[in-house]
Structures are given as C-alpha cells and as structure tokens.
C-alpha cells in the first residue's frame, strides 16, 4: 500500500523535477508464514519509503530510492543509472 508523502524530495539531484516519495505499508497477501517474526515486523512496525522518478516523457515512474526498516536495521536501495532505452 503506497501513500504519497513528499513531492520533489531533496537529495536526488539526478532525478530532480517530478520525483515523488511515498510511504509504503507491507500487507502480506499469500505465500508468507504469518507467524514469522520478520513478516510480523514488516507488517506491524516497519517504516518504508520509496522515491519514484519519471522516465523521461514516457509517463512512467520508476523506483529510484528506497529505505526499509527491518528488525535488524535499515536497508537502503538506490538507483545508479536509469534510461528509457
């Protein structure tokens, strides 16, 4: 589940102009062990943010930066390069 959080976030100069950050909520649907402590943490306590940037003039947004809180620490994922080709 995504909820808009911030438009044009700071700190992403390569993706300036139209980027948007969303808060994310993990909602397990099927295929997860419901009693697993990691799944429970992600569902109930984790803070997740994903930043999306437009792919040129395509009208498509791609994830370029994400942070996910886990019970062991925060995982950060970032895009190095993005292309419409």
N, C-alpha and C positions, 0 to 999 in steps of 0.2 A: 504494500500500500504506500503510495507516494503522496506527500503533501507539500505544495510549494512553500519555500522558506525564504529565499533571497534571490533577487534578480541582479544580474551583473556582479557576481561576487568579486571581491578584491583578491589579488594574489595570483590571478591566472591571466597574465598579460598576453600569452599566445592565443587565448580564446576570448579575448575581450569583445564586447559588442553582442549581446544577446544570450550570454550564458545564464543559466538558472540553476539554483541549488534547491534540492528537495530533501525533506526529512523522509526517511524510509522506515516502515514497520514490517518486521518479518512475521508473516502469517503462514504457518505451515498448513498445507492442504492435504497432501497424501505422501506416503513414502518415507515419513520421518518417524523415528522412535519417540513417541510422545513423552516418555519418562526420561529421555536422555537429558543430562544436565546442561549440555551445550545448547541443545534445541530450546530448552526451557529458558535459559539465559537470553538467547537471541529473541525469543518471543516476548518475554516479560520485562527485560531490563536494558537491552542493548540500545545504544544510540547510533543511528546510521544516517549519514548524509551522502548524497550523490549529486555531483555537479554535471550538468549536461550542457554541451555547446553545439551550436548549429553547424551542420556540414555544408559550408558554402551557401549556395542558393537553393539547395535541394528540398528544404522544408523538413528535413530530418535532423533530430538532435541525437548526439551520441554521448555516452558517459565518458567524461574526461578526468574525473577526480572523485574518489570515494573514501570515506572513513567508516569503519565498522567497529563498534565496541564489542569485544569478546570478554569472556571471564578471565582471560589471560593477558589482556592488553588491547590496545587499539591497532587495527590493521589499516594501513593507508595504501591506496592504489592510485596511481596517476598515469595519464597517457603521455607518452613522449612525443608522438607524432600522429597526426591524423590527416587523411587525404580523402578526396572524393573520387579518386581514380581507382 
